[in-house]
Amino acid sequence: DQQVKQNSPSLSVQEGRISILNCDYTNSMFDYFLWYKKYPAEGPTFLISISSIKDKNEDGRFTVFLNKSAKHLSLHIVPSQPGDSAVYFCAASAPDNFNKFYFGSGTKLNVKP
Amino acid sequence: DAGVIQSPRHEVTEMGQEVTLRCKPISGHDYLFWYRQTMMRGLELLIYFNNNVPIDDSGMPEDRFSAKMPNASFSTLKIQPSEPRDSAVYFCASSRKSTIYFGEGSWLTVV
């Protein structure tokens, strides 16, 4: 039973537009969330994080939004660039085991030039 | 600074053979993780260590899988005997605080 779900396996966006990747979780104890980006034949690389004390965290073109009541987080990429084409994973952990991260199944983003 | 180093990068083996995957974590990191990536389940945590001690192995699929961390700079994940359904990408990762750094993965194919 997956505690972190990414229900969209793929997303296609035009260059320059906004990409919105979604993630839902079931465990209300989760309080720390990460987004990772993964290119083919490489390991996932850390992108951005958010703690449950915030509802938004921004880093350049990347913004993560957290809606605790809905148990939902999203990653916004604005503007999208072809180099953003990758698989994006969200992950979550709970304070009683903060190093145990549960990952979603990933969303493959394709940014078209 | 070197990242997490995994070997082999690619392994093709026959069903029933023993497979050993190796990992060198980032120096100074006290947590080490083994993940498996499949199409169906995404990234699954198999086991993780803290200061070389296994903390949670609840994700290890069955007794055919075992992992060790004899010292702070080396860990192995062993599958014996291997089966075709073990075919996946296996990632090792390490962390010191709350951000996990992944290796490039070991691509395992069991035929």
Backbone of each chain as ProteinMPNN parsed JSONL, in Angstrom:
{"seq_chain_A": "DQQVKQNSPSLSVQEGRISILNCDYTNSMFDYFLWYKKYPAEGPTFLISISSIKDKNEDGRFTVFLNKSAKHLSLHIVPSQPGDSAVYFCAASAPDNFNKFYFGSGTKLNVKP", "coords_chain_A": {"N_chain_A": [[0.846, -1.189, 0.0], [0.802, 2.014, -1.087], [2.022, 4.902, 0.392], [2.615, 7.321, -0.584], [1.623, 8.948, -3.415], [1.783, 9.404, -6.891], [-0.222, 10.253, -9.215], [-0.228, 10.828, -11.884], [1.373, 9.449, -14.474], [2.743, 10.621, -16.538], [3.528, 13.773, -18.113], [3.096, 16.387, -20.381], [4.427, 19.379, -21.57], [4.566, 22.637, -22.992], [7.523, 24.397, -23.871], [8.462, 27.153, -21.847], [6.026, 27.393, -20.664], [4.048, 26.733, -17.657], [4.828, 23.976, -15.581], [3.136, 21.603, -13.71], [3.412, 19.403, -11.202], [1.983, 16.798, -9.402], [1.325, 15.399, -6.137], [0.177, 13.109, -3.793], [-0.493, 12.134, -0.414], [-1.014, 9.713, 2.187], [-0.506, 9.402, 4.87], [-0.967, 11.161, 7.712], [0.961, 11.885, 9.475], [3.263, 12.547, 8.174], [5.739, 14.981, 7.761], [7.745, 16.163, 6.396], [8.939, 16.865, 3.216], [10.163, 15.973, 0.019], [11.367, 16.721, -3.27], [12.599, 15.032, -6.083], [14.62, 14.851, -8.989], [15.062, 12.905, -11.882], [17.19, 11.865, -14.368], [17.441, 9.774, -17.326], [19.299, 6.776, -16.838], [20.686, 7.782, -14.699], [21.127, 8.518, -11.175], [18.518, 9.613, -8.887], [18.318, 13.12, -8.228], [18.448, 15.603, -5.711], [16.003, 18.142, -5.496], [14.184, 20.101, -4.299], [12.83, 20.967, -1.097], [10.297, 20.801, 1.504], [9.021, 21.718, 4.624], [6.487, 20.817, 6.992], [5.753, 23.025, 8.423], [5.591, 25.072, 6.762], [3.821, 26.385, 3.89], [4.691, 26.817, 1.43], [7.546, 26.766, -0.646], [10.231, 28.192, -2.297], [12.545, 28.077, -4.989], [14.309, 29.55, -7.183], [13.246, 28.739, -10.367], [11.606, 26.812, -9.41], [8.936, 25.862, -7.364], [7.475, 24.615, -4.472], [4.398, 23.597, -3.221], [2.442, 23.046, -0.347], [-0.366, 21.458, 0.869], [-1.693, 20.754, 3.676], [-4.127, 19.959, 4.793], [-5.402, 18.755, 2.695], [-3.649, 16.81, 2.199], [-1.706, 16.993, 0.162], [0.755, 17.797, -2.206], [2.481, 19.942, -4.486], [4.587, 20.523, -7.286], [5.799, 23.273, -8.929], [7.018, 24.396, -11.967], [8.396, 27.085, -13.434], [9.642, 29.347, -15.832], [9.02, 26.446, -17.85], [11.628, 24.401, -19.15], [13.319, 22.713, -21.866], [15.405, 21.163, -20.784], [14.367, 20.414, -18.382], [13.031, 18.134, -18.74], [12.422, 15.055, -17.462], [12.149, 12.43, -14.982], [10.157, 12.956, -12.175], [10.179, 12.628, -8.733], [8.283, 12.55, -5.773], [8.698, 12.614, -2.225], [8.253, 11.577, 1.173], [8.489, 11.926, 4.743], [8.128, 10.924, 8.194], [8.165, 12.31, 11.537], [8.832, 10.418, 13.504], [10.492, 8.687, 12.315], [12.493, 9.968, 10.677], [14.359, 9.638, 8.688], [13.424, 7.737, 7.036], [12.224, 7.637, 4.028], [9.358, 7.745, 2.026], [8.662, 7.114, -1.247], [6.989, 8.362, -4.161], [5.686, 6.991, -7.266], [6.632, 8.36, -9.381], [6.624, 10.926, -11.942], [6.78, 11.402, -15.334], [8.099, 14.033, -16.967], [7.786, 15.843, -19.92], [9.143, 18.363, -21.695], [8.362, 20.266, -24.324], [10.108, 21.72, -27.047]], "CA_chain_A": [[0.0, 0.0, 0.0], [1.688, 3.158, -1.225], [1.63, 6.031, 1.21], [2.842, 8.517, -1.396], [1.123, 8.6, -4.749], [1.831, 10.35, -7.992], [-1.221, 9.6, -10.052], [0.009, 11.085, -13.306], [2.669, 8.865, -14.852], [3.46, 11.461, -17.485], [3.007, 15.125, -18.334], [3.759, 17.053, -21.495], [4.238, 20.825, -21.446], [5.322, 23.431, -23.96], [8.592, 25.233, -23.329], [8.038, 28.481, -21.453], [4.792, 27.329, -19.871], [4.192, 26.193, -16.314], [4.635, 22.538, -15.341], [2.628, 21.347, -12.36], [3.471, 17.977, -10.87], [1.199, 16.594, -8.196], [1.682, 14.295, -5.259], [-0.742, 12.942, -2.67], [-0.019, 11.203, 0.591], [-2.106, 9.231, 3.045], [-0.1, 9.409, 6.267], [-1.043, 12.525, 8.249], [2.146, 12.14, 10.296], [4.349, 13.046, 7.326], [5.944, 16.402, 8.003], [8.864, 16.668, 5.611], [8.7, 16.403, 1.858], [11.237, 16.254, -0.919], [11.203, 16.42, -4.688], [13.809, 14.626, -6.755], [14.569, 14.779, -10.448], [15.886, 11.791, -12.343], [17.42, 11.688, -15.802], [17.704, 8.367, -17.67], [20.602, 6.191, -16.534], [21.324, 8.471, -13.587], [20.379, 8.453, -9.938], [17.722, 10.808, -8.581], [19.028, 14.225, -7.583], [17.584, 16.436, -4.887], [15.561, 19.366, -6.15], [13.642, 21.081, -3.37], [12.143, 20.343, 0.038], [9.395, 21.642, 2.271], [8.607, 21.225, 5.929], [5.051, 21.032, 7.191], [5.474, 24.32, 9.054], [5.401, 26.018, 5.665], [2.946, 25.91, 2.819], [5.308, 27.137, 0.147], [8.986, 26.984, -0.658], [10.597, 28.591, -3.65], [13.965, 28.082, -5.321], [14.428, 29.858, -8.611], [12.051, 28.412, -11.169], [10.896, 25.711, -8.764], [8.182, 26.18, -6.156], [6.678, 23.505, -3.96], [3.264, 23.998, -2.407], [1.962, 21.976, 0.512], [-1.708, 21.613, 1.426], [-1.737, 19.693, 4.681], [-5.492, 19.462, 5.004], [-5.728, 17.876, 1.566], [-2.533, 15.848, 2.06], [-1.344, 17.163, -1.244], [1.779, 18.775, -2.542], [2.695, 20.098, -5.918], [5.818, 21.181, -7.726], [5.579, 24.132, -10.075], [8.238, 24.794, -12.669], [8.042, 28.213, -14.298], [9.074, 28.702, -17.012], [9.573, 25.118, -18.138], [12.673, 24.359, -20.175], [13.529, 21.336, -22.348], [16.295, 20.454, -19.861], [13.599, 19.934, -17.232], [12.452, 16.832, -19.088], [12.983, 14.053, -16.555], [11.148, 11.849, -14.084], [10.142, 13.66, -10.9], [9.668, 11.843, -7.618], [8.09, 13.19, -4.481], [8.997, 11.726, -1.112], [7.785, 12.112, 2.449], [8.899, 11.191, 5.941], [7.45, 11.289, 9.437], [9.153, 12.653, 12.567], [9.285, 9.283, 14.311], [11.474, 7.951, 11.521], [12.62, 11.029, 9.677], [15.22, 9.257, 7.579], [12.749, 6.751, 6.2], [11.433, 8.366, 3.057], [8.475, 7.007, 1.14], [8.664, 7.765, -2.552], [5.959, 8.087, -5.142], [6.118, 6.2, -8.414], [7.259, 9.248, -10.355], [5.921, 11.498, -13.099], [7.723, 11.73, -16.402], [7.801, 15.33, -17.577], [8.379, 16.12, -21.223], [8.982, 19.767, -22.069], [8.56, 20.335, -25.778], [10.648, 23.016, -27.485]], "C_chain_A": [[0.884, 1.243, 0.0], [1.164, 4.334, -0.42], [1.845, 7.351, 0.489], [2.493, 8.156, -2.83], [1.293, 9.753, -5.724], [0.962, 9.735, -9.085], [-1.054, 9.863, -11.544], [1.358, 10.502, -13.694], [3.449, 9.742, -15.817], [2.736, 12.788, -17.65], [3.802, 15.747, -19.468], [3.406, 18.53, -21.475], [5.07, 21.52, -22.516], [6.379, 24.262, -23.236], [8.061, 26.63, -23.014], [6.776, 28.5, -20.596], [5.082, 26.785, -18.48], [3.98, 24.677, -16.329], [4.168, 22.382, -13.906], [2.599, 19.842, -12.147], [2.838, 17.786, -9.499], [1.592, 15.345, -7.435], [0.691, 14.264, -4.1], [-0.166, 11.946, -1.676], [-1.156, 10.847, 1.539], [-1.778, 9.344, 4.531], [-0.065, 10.842, 6.809], [0.152, 12.868, 9.13], [3.321, 12.663, 9.468], [4.503, 14.551, 7.539], [7.124, 16.987, 7.22], [8.798, 16.015, 4.25], [9.833, 16.858, 0.94], [10.756, 16.016, -2.331], [12.579, 16.091, -5.264], [13.549, 14.603, -8.25], [15.506, 13.66, -10.893], [15.942, 11.779, -13.864], [17.68, 10.211, -16.081], [19.146, 7.974, -17.351], [21.374, 6.956, -15.463], [20.505, 8.244, -12.313], [19.544, 9.698, -9.727], [18.583, 11.871, -7.904], [18.031, 15.12, -6.87], [17.262, 17.741, -5.587], [15.138, 20.428, -5.136], [12.911, 20.341, -2.258], [11.16, 21.325, 0.659], [9.046, 20.942, 3.573], [7.144, 21.583, 6.141], [4.733, 22.34, 7.908], [5.288, 25.412, 8.005], [4.349, 25.488, 4.71], [3.514, 26.213, 1.44], [6.807, 27.272, 0.336], [9.419, 27.187, -2.095], [12.11, 28.566, -3.828], [14.091, 28.293, -6.82], [13.136, 29.572, -9.351], [11.154, 27.366, -10.512], [10.219, 26.183, -7.478], [7.398, 24.944, -5.74], [5.611, 24.085, -3.049], [2.786, 22.796, -1.607], [0.587, 22.351, 1.062], [-1.923, 20.474, 2.404], [-3.133, 19.128, 4.855], [-5.899, 18.5, 3.897], [-4.712, 16.761, 1.399], [-2.042, 15.829, 0.61], [-0.192, 18.148, -1.354], [1.979, 18.812, -4.045], [4.004, 20.826, -6.156], [5.497, 21.977, -8.98], [6.926, 24.506, -10.667], [7.841, 25.889, -13.665], [9.28, 29.069, -14.577], [9.733, 27.345, -17.246], [10.583, 25.203, -19.275], [12.864, 22.917, -20.64], [14.432, 20.523, -21.426], [15.603, 19.969, -18.603], [12.963, 18.577, -17.504], [13.165, 15.739, -18.313], [11.823, 13.389, -15.825], [11.281, 12.541, -12.731], [9.47, 12.781, -9.846], [9.4, 12.757, -6.434], [8.325, 12.146, -3.4], [8.58, 12.393, 0.181], [8.321, 11.266, 3.591], [8.16, 11.734, 7.155], [8.481, 11.521, 10.53], [9.637, 11.465, 13.386], [10.331, 8.447, 13.59], [11.872, 8.831, 10.338], [13.544, 10.68, 8.528], [14.593, 8.216, 6.666], [11.802, 7.492, 5.276], [10.619, 7.409, 2.204], [8.382, 7.786, -0.162], [7.417, 7.418, -3.345], [6.537, 7.334, -6.324], [6.702, 7.045, -9.54], [6.323, 9.735, -11.44], [6.966, 11.896, -14.12], [7.281, 13.007, -17.087], [8.531, 15.451, -18.903], [8.089, 17.577, -21.576], [9.345, 19.897, -23.542], [9.075, 21.704, -26.193], [9.665, 23.741, -28.409]], "O_chain_A": [[1.618, 1.497, 0.955], [-0.001, 4.713, -0.541], [1.316, 8.383, 0.902], [3.004, 7.183, -3.384], [0.991, 10.907, -5.421], [1.378, 8.811, -9.784], [-1.672, 9.191, -12.37], [2.392, 11.023, -13.276], [4.671, 9.63, -15.913], [1.543, 12.923, -17.38], [5.029, 15.646, -19.512], [2.235, 18.897, -21.377], [6.142, 21.047, -22.894], [6.152, 24.762, -22.134], [7.315, 27.217, -23.798], [6.489, 29.474, -19.901], [6.215, 26.422, -18.165], [3.079, 24.166, -16.994], [4.747, 22.969, -12.991], [1.867, 19.111, -12.814], [3.126, 18.527, -8.559], [2.111, 14.378, -7.994], [0.407, 15.3, -3.498], [0.562, 11.028, -2.053], [-2.131, 11.587, 1.671], [-2.685, 9.376, 5.363], [0.78, 11.639, 6.402], [0.334, 14.029, 9.494], [4.285, 13.176, 10.036], [3.526, 15.299, 7.503], [7.455, 18.163, 7.369], [8.629, 14.803, 4.124], [10.373, 17.957, 1.068], [9.853, 15.213, -2.568], [13.573, 16.76, -4.983], [12.432, 14.373, -8.712], [16.599, 13.493, -10.351], [14.924, 11.697, -14.552], [18.091, 9.473, -15.185], [20.08, 8.745, -17.568], [22.588, 6.791, -15.338], [19.345, 7.834, -12.369], [19.826, 10.738, -10.323], [19.466, 11.555, -7.106], [16.925, 15.362, -7.353], [18.13, 18.369, -6.194], [15.684, 21.531, -5.126], [12.431, 19.224, -2.454], [11.19, 22.522, 0.374], [8.809, 19.734, 3.609], [6.63, 22.53, 5.546], [3.568, 22.726, 7.995], [4.881, 26.53, 8.32], [4.024, 24.301, 4.716], [2.901, 25.907, 0.418], [7.28, 27.814, 1.334], [9.02, 26.445, -2.992], [12.86, 28.977, -2.942], [13.996, 27.357, -7.613], [12.074, 30.092, -9.009], [10.066, 27.075, -11.01], [10.84, 26.815, -6.623], [6.738, 24.309, -6.562], [5.885, 24.949, -2.216], [2.729, 21.676, -2.114], [0.406, 23.421, 1.643], [-2.291, 19.367, 2.012], [-3.291, 17.923, 5.047], [-6.646, 17.55, 4.13], [-4.884, 15.872, 0.565], [-1.982, 14.79, -0.047], [-0.167, 19.185, -0.692], [1.69, 17.856, -4.764], [4.458, 21.627, -5.34], [4.992, 21.438, -9.965], [7.853, 24.884, -9.951], [7.07, 25.662, -14.597], [9.929, 29.492, -13.62], [10.887, 27.139, -16.869], [10.417, 25.968, -20.225], [12.596, 21.989, -19.877], [14.244, 19.313, -21.296], [16.178, 19.197, -17.836], [12.42, 17.947, -16.597], [14.365, 15.523, -18.484], [10.661, 13.744, -16.027], [12.384, 12.692, -12.207], [8.366, 12.269, -10.036], [10.204, 13.638, -6.129], [8.169, 10.947, -3.632], [8.555, 13.619, 0.28], [8.572, 10.07, 3.443], [7.64, 12.849, 7.143], [9.58, 10.972, 10.453], [10.748, 11.5, 13.915], [10.979, 7.595, 14.198], [11.631, 8.5, 9.177], [13.524, 11.351, 7.496], [15.169, 7.856, 5.639], [10.72, 7.918, 5.68], [11.125, 6.395, 1.724], [8.06, 8.975, -0.168], [6.862, 6.326, -3.218], [7.739, 7.071, -6.375], [7.204, 6.513, -10.531], [5.363, 9.059, -11.811], [7.91, 12.627, -13.819], [6.22, 13.059, -17.71], [9.731, 15.195, -18.998], [6.934, 17.971, -21.736], [10.486, 19.667, -23.943], [8.554, 22.729, -25.754], [9.953, 24.844, -28.872]]}, "seq_chain_B": "DAGVIQSPRHEVTEMGQEVTLRCKPISGHDYLFWYRQTMMRGLELLIYFNNNVPIDDSGMPEDRFSAKMPNASFSTLKIQPSEPRDSAVYFCASSRKSTIYFGEGSWLTVV", "coords_chain_B": {"N_chain_B": [[34.192, 16.536, -4.606], [33.475, 13.162, -4.141], [30.535, 11.422, -5.117], [27.93, 9.124, -4.141], [28.989, 5.89, -4.738], [28.428, 3.224, -6.845], [28.61, -0.236, -7.688], [28.234, -3.272, -9.597], [27.591, -1.231, -12.546], [25.965, -2.307, -14.443], [24.435, -5.475, -14.599], [24.029, -8.664, -15.785], [22.566, -11.671, -15.251], [22.079, -15.201, -14.728], [19.102, -16.868, -13.813], [18.916, -18.053, -10.5], [21.538, -17.646, -9.854], [23.927, -16.059, -7.675], [23.86, -12.665, -6.748], [25.723, -9.788, -6.161], [25.634, -6.542, -5.085], [27.333, -3.46, -4.798], [28.306, -0.71, -2.681], [29.58, 2.5, -2.032], [29.281, 4.906, 0.291], [28.841, 8.517, 0.603], [31.529, 10.168, 2.101], [31.449, 10.702, 5.566], [28.752, 10.659, 5.793], [26.127, 9.291, 7.73], [23.97, 7.716, 7.358], [22.769, 5.058, 5.368], [21.154, 3.869, 2.509], [19.275, 1.398, 0.728], [17.578, 1.245, -2.243], [15.034, 0.146, -4.522], [14.083, 0.393, -7.855], [11.243, 0.006, -9.761], [9.003, -0.331, -12.57], [6.384, -0.654, -11.789], [6.198, -0.057, -9.028], [7.698, 2.137, -8.494], [10.108, 3.909, -6.577], [11.291, 1.933, -4.113], [12.005, 1.569, -0.692], [14.358, -0.606, 0.535], [16.093, -1.314, 2.674], [17.675, 0.316, 5.459], [20.575, 1.757, 7.0], [22.053, 2.991, 9.992], [24.907, 4.492, 11.118], [26.263, 2.119, 10.42], [24.621, 0.14, 11.37], [21.855, -1.955, 10.816], [18.687, -0.521, 10.533], [16.047, -0.557, 9.657], [14.596, -3.037, 7.964], [12.307, -3.696, 6.738], [11.427, -3.46, 4.176], [12.732, -5.288, 2.629], [12.289, -7.732, 0.263], [12.196, -10.607, 0.49], [13.616, -13.578, 1.988], [15.683, -14.118, 0.32], [17.065, -11.874, -0.12], [19.683, -9.94, 1.222], [21.517, -7.632, 3.234], [24.507, -5.905, 4.06], [26.649, -3.925, 6.131], [29.681, -3.545, 6.678], [31.492, -1.577, 7.407], [31.902, 2.018, 7.688], [32.242, 2.895, 5.116], [31.356, 1.156, 3.188], [28.978, -1.014, 1.69], [26.927, -3.866, 1.007], [24.51, -5.408, -1.097], [22.874, -8.347, -1.378], [21.594, -10.904, -3.424], [20.319, -14.036, -3.379], [19.012, -17.128, -4.091], [18.977, -15.524, -7.309], [16.116, -14.249, -9.138], [14.051, -13.861, -12.087], [12.128, -11.85, -11.559], [13.454, -10.136, -9.939], [14.715, -8.335, -11.461], [15.622, -5.059, -11.955], [16.344, -1.602, -11.194], [18.749, -0.917, -8.847], [19.294, 1.251, -6.264], [21.722, 2.804, -4.303], [21.973, 4.972, -1.532], [22.947, 7.816, 0.438], [22.999, 9.746, 3.493], [23.434, 12.596, 5.661], [22.071, 14.464, 7.073], [18.888, 15.515, 6.414], [18.659, 15.245, 3.688], [18.781, 13.07, 0.987], [21.275, 11.498, -0.9], [21.757, 10.048, -3.97], [23.281, 7.212, -5.57], [24.33, 6.252, -8.914], [23.051, 3.986, -9.605], [22.507, 0.438, -9.971], [21.97, -1.61, -12.616], [20.104, -4.363, -12.85], [19.611, -7.382, -14.488], [17.936, -10.336, -14.616], [17.974, -13.354, -16.14]], "CA_chain_B": [[33.821, 15.522, -3.618], [32.83, 12.055, -4.828], [29.204, 11.098, -4.653], [27.725, 7.716, -3.806], [29.54, 5.084, -5.826], [27.856, 1.883, -6.895], [29.101, -1.17, -8.698], [28.47, -2.858, -10.98], [26.552, -0.393, -13.124], [25.062, -3.214, -15.146], [24.691, -6.885, -14.331], [23.098, -9.628, -16.369], [22.882, -12.951, -14.637], [21.07, -16.231, -14.935], [18.26, -17.223, -12.672], [19.547, -18.98, -9.573], [22.877, -17.19, -9.496], [24.048, -15.05, -6.624], [24.201, -11.319, -7.221], [26.173, -8.885, -5.102], [25.739, -5.133, -5.468], [28.228, -2.796, -3.848], [28.065, 0.722, -2.525], [30.437, 3.333, -1.176], [28.53, 6.141, 0.547], [29.606, 9.757, 0.713], [32.278, 10.224, 3.344], [30.841, 11.539, 6.59], [27.32, 10.372, 5.91], [25.931, 8.225, 8.703], [22.842, 6.886, 6.954], [22.898, 4.438, 4.053], [19.875, 3.305, 2.084], [19.158, 0.642, -0.516], [16.276, 1.379, -2.883], [14.84, -0.566, -5.774], [13.133, 1.074, -8.73], [10.556, -0.776, -10.784], [7.954, 0.42, -13.25], [5.101, -0.764, -11.085], [6.177, 0.447, -7.658], [8.548, 3.315, -8.329], [11.27, 3.741, -5.7], [10.954, 1.265, -2.85], [13.094, 1.434, 0.269], [14.558, -1.998, 0.93], [16.717, -1.364, 3.995], [18.617, 1.396, 5.702], [21.522, 1.62, 8.1], [22.546, 4.189, 10.666], [26.191, 4.141, 11.739], [26.572, 0.742, 10.032], [23.675, -0.79, 11.99], [20.572, -1.969, 10.11], [17.626, 0.07, 11.352], [14.729, -0.954, 9.151], [14.71, -3.899, 6.775], [10.948, -4.154, 6.443], [11.202, -3.426, 2.737], [13.414, -6.392, 1.952], [11.153, -8.525, -0.223], [12.158, -11.968, 1.0], [14.883, -14.02, 2.577], [16.735, -14.2, -0.698], [17.766, -10.589, -0.099], [20.375, -9.604, 2.461], [22.392, -6.467, 3.107], [25.472, -5.74, 5.142], [27.468, -2.716, 6.121], [30.763, -3.889, 7.596], [32.141, -0.361, 7.903], [31.217, 3.259, 7.285], [32.473, 3.261, 3.721], [31.059, 0.059, 2.268], [27.793, -1.821, 1.943], [26.563, -4.784, -0.059], [23.16, -5.971, -1.177], [23.061, -9.648, -2.013], [20.4, -11.66, -3.788], [20.717, -15.421, -3.565], [19.272, -17.099, -5.532], [18.267, -14.467, -8.039], [14.984, -14.648, -9.964], [13.762, -12.828, -13.095], [11.354, -10.736, -11.009], [14.373, -9.218, -9.236], [15.244, -7.392, -12.443], [15.245, -3.696, -11.559], [17.502, -0.757, -10.899], [18.971, -0.836, -7.414], [20.016, 2.468, -5.912], [22.245, 3.047, -2.965], [21.929, 6.394, -1.218], [23.431, 8.111, 1.785], [22.637, 11.076, 3.984], [23.927, 12.964, 6.988], [20.903, 15.109, 7.686], [17.598, 15.091, 5.885], [18.65, 15.12, 2.224], [19.384, 11.81, 0.556], [22.042, 11.568, -2.134], [21.706, 8.741, -4.617], [24.247, 6.786, -6.572], [23.79, 6.181, -10.274], [22.24, 2.785, -9.727], [22.984, -0.819, -10.57], [20.898, -2.152, -13.429], [20.175, -5.815, -12.762], [18.731, -8.179, -15.329], [18.037, -11.767, -14.329], [17.324, -14.056, -17.271]], "C_chain_B": [[33.037, 14.41, -4.309], [31.452, 11.827, -4.247], [29.14, 9.653, -4.21], [28.168, 6.877, -5.006], [28.988, 3.673, -5.74], [28.539, 1.047, -7.959], [28.414, -2.521, -8.522], [27.38, -1.916, -11.467], [25.503, -1.242, -13.824], [25.452, -4.646, -14.824], [23.6, -7.699, -14.999], [23.499, -10.989, -15.844], [21.774, -13.944, -14.906], [20.313, -16.513, -13.642], [18.979, -18.271, -11.81], [20.932, -18.575, -9.132], [22.81, -16.176, -8.362], [24.472, -13.724, -7.234], [24.622, -10.488, -6.018], [26.349, -7.492, -5.668], [26.501, -4.403, -4.368], [27.994, -1.298, -3.823], [29.091, 1.341, -1.594], [29.693, 4.638, -0.936], [29.445, 7.359, 0.551], [30.268, 9.807, 2.094], [31.607, 11.182, 4.336], [29.351, 11.328, 6.752], [27.118, 9.175, 6.834], [24.702, 7.363, 8.418], [23.121, 6.319, 5.566], [21.609, 3.693, 3.742], [20.083, 2.443, 0.847], [17.711, 0.762, -1.002], [16.237, 0.517, -4.134], [13.794, 0.204, -6.586], [12.562, 0.099, -9.744], [9.471, 0.093, -11.41], [6.68, 0.46, -12.412], [5.098, -0.013, -9.759], [7.069, 1.672, -7.444], [9.75, 2.999, -7.466], [10.828, 3.145, -4.365], [12.186, 1.229, -1.953], [13.188, -0.018, 0.714], [15.049, -2.088, 2.369], [17.513, -0.1, 4.191], [19.388, 1.172, 6.995], [21.788, 3.004, 8.707], [23.815, 3.8, 11.416], [26.485, 2.649, 11.61], [25.602, -0.285, 10.609], [22.367, -0.781, 11.206], [19.451, -1.492, 11.02], [16.257, -0.46, 10.943], [14.923, -1.767, 7.891], [13.339, -4.405, 6.347], [10.639, -4.152, 4.95], [11.899, -4.527, 1.969], [12.37, -7.426, 1.55], [11.088, -9.939, 0.341], [13.555, -12.367, 1.449], [16.007, -14.14, 1.565], [17.591, -12.927, -0.717], [18.439, -10.398, 1.26], [21.285, -8.416, 2.199], [23.289, -6.377, 4.323], [26.157, -4.395, 4.999], [28.596, -2.928, 7.132], [31.53, -2.691, 8.14], [31.465, 0.857, 7.283], [31.356, 3.582, 5.812], [32.09, 2.159, 2.738], [29.801, -0.682, 2.696], [27.545, -2.723, 0.752], [25.09, -5.152, 0.058], [23.293, -7.255, -1.973], [21.699, -10.286, -2.276], [20.848, -13.083, -4.115], [19.572, -16.346, -3.168], [18.465, -16.012, -6.231], [17.149, -15.058, -8.9], [14.699, -13.529, -10.972], [12.999, -11.634, -12.545], [12.209, -9.778, -10.17], [14.965, -8.187, -10.188], [14.709, -5.991, -12.156], [16.519, -2.869, -11.512], [17.583, -0.631, -9.387], [19.834, 0.384, -7.118], [20.504, 2.381, -4.477], [22.219, 4.55, -2.757], [22.483, 6.602, 0.179], [22.991, 9.501, 2.189], [23.309, 11.315, 5.331], [22.829, 13.677, 7.766], [19.677, 14.623, 6.939], [17.555, 14.962, 4.371], [19.407, 13.873, 1.828], [20.078, 12.016, -0.775], [22.147, 10.165, -2.706], [22.943, 8.484, -5.47], [23.565, 6.675, -7.93], [23.017, 4.891, -10.533], [22.98, 1.6, -10.32], [21.806, -1.455, -11.291], [21.046, -3.669, -13.445], [19.147, -6.447, -13.688], [18.983, -9.639, -15.011], [17.26, -12.505, -15.41], [17.127, -15.536, -16.954]], "O_chain_B": [[32.046, 14.68, -4.987], [31.223, 12.011, -3.051], [30.165, 9.03, -3.935], [27.766, 7.132, -6.141], [29.07, 3.016, -4.702], [28.985, 1.555, -8.988], [28.047, -2.879, -7.403], [26.329, -1.824, -10.832], [24.311, -0.935, -13.797], [26.633, -4.992, -14.78], [22.409, -7.457, -14.806], [24.65, -11.404, -15.984], [20.66, -13.566, -15.27], [20.849, -16.4, -12.539], [19.56, -19.23, -12.316], [21.451, -19.097, -8.145], [21.786, -15.533, -8.127], [25.328, -13.67, -8.118], [23.952, -10.488, -4.985], [27.113, -7.282, -6.61], [26.342, -4.684, -3.18], [27.549, -0.699, -4.802], [29.423, 0.802, -0.538], [29.493, 5.407, -1.876], [30.669, 7.234, 0.508], [29.638, 9.523, 3.113], [31.248, 12.309, 3.994], [28.756, 11.768, 7.736], [27.833, 8.177, 6.742], [24.424, 6.404, 9.138], [23.646, 7.014, 4.696], [21.052, 2.99, 4.584], [20.953, 2.72, 0.021], [16.763, 0.435, -0.288], [17.27, 0.2, -4.724], [12.756, 0.609, -6.061], [13.297, -0.55, -10.487], [9.075, 1.116, -10.851], [5.994, 1.48, -12.343], [4.094, 0.604, -9.404], [7.174, 2.177, -6.326], [10.35, 1.934, -7.606], [10.094, 3.767, -3.598], [13.281, 0.896, -2.406], [12.217, -0.59, 1.21], [14.503, -2.836, 3.18], [17.981, 0.502, 3.224], [18.932, 0.51, 7.927], [21.751, 4.027, 8.024], [23.801, 2.892, 12.246], [26.902, 2.002, 12.57], [25.757, -1.479, 10.351], [21.815, 0.29, 10.952], [19.282, -1.99, 12.133], [15.419, -0.77, 11.789], [15.365, -1.245, 6.867], [13.231, -5.427, 5.67], [9.677, -4.788, 4.518], [11.674, -4.679, 0.769], [11.646, -7.941, 2.402], [9.995, -10.419, 0.643], [14.523, -11.619, 1.313], [17.173, -14.254, 1.945], [18.694, -12.913, -1.262], [17.845, -10.66, 2.306], [21.764, -8.22, 1.082], [22.905, -6.716, 5.442], [26.234, -3.815, 3.916], [28.481, -2.54, 8.294], [32.145, -2.772, 9.203], [30.564, 0.727, 6.454], [30.656, 4.458, 5.305], [32.466, 2.224, 1.568], [29.578, -0.944, 3.878], [27.908, -2.39, -0.376], [24.515, -5.199, 1.146], [23.769, -7.247, -3.108], [20.785, -10.211, -1.454], [21.657, -13.299, -5.018], [19.186, -16.352, -1.999], [17.386, -15.638, -5.772], [17.222, -16.208, -9.333], [15.065, -12.377, -10.737], [13.198, -10.512, -13.011], [11.728, -8.728, -9.743], [15.649, -7.262, -9.751], [13.498, -5.77, -12.119], [17.618, -3.367, -11.756], [16.604, -0.28, -8.729], [20.939, 0.534, -7.64], [19.791, 1.943, -3.574], [22.42, 5.316, -3.699], [22.49, 5.686, 1.001], [22.652, 10.331, 1.346], [23.695, 10.383, 6.036], [22.691, 13.499, 8.977], [19.456, 13.415, 6.845], [16.516, 14.605, 3.817], [20.531, 13.643, 2.275], [19.523, 12.643, -1.679], [22.565, 9.225, -2.03], [23.558, 9.403, -6.011], [22.378, 6.968, -8.072], [22.396, 4.74, -11.585], [23.947, 1.751, -11.067], [20.79, -1.793, -10.684], [22.013, -4.194, -13.997], [17.968, -6.091, -13.671], [20.11, -10.123, -15.122], [16.056, -12.312, -15.576], [16.6, -16.279, -17.782]]}, "name": "protein", "num_of_chains": 2, "seq": "DQQVKQNSPSLSVQEGRISILNCDYTNSMFDYFLWYKKYPAEGPTFLISISSIKDKNEDGRFTVFLNKSAKHLSLHIVPSQPGDSAVYFCAASAPDNFNKFYFGSGTKLNVKPDAGVIQSPRHEVTEMGQEVTLRCKPISGHDYLFWYRQTMMRGLELLIYFNNNVPIDDSGMPEDRFSAKMPNASFSTLKIQPSEPRDSAVYFCASSRKSTIYFGEGSWLTVV"}
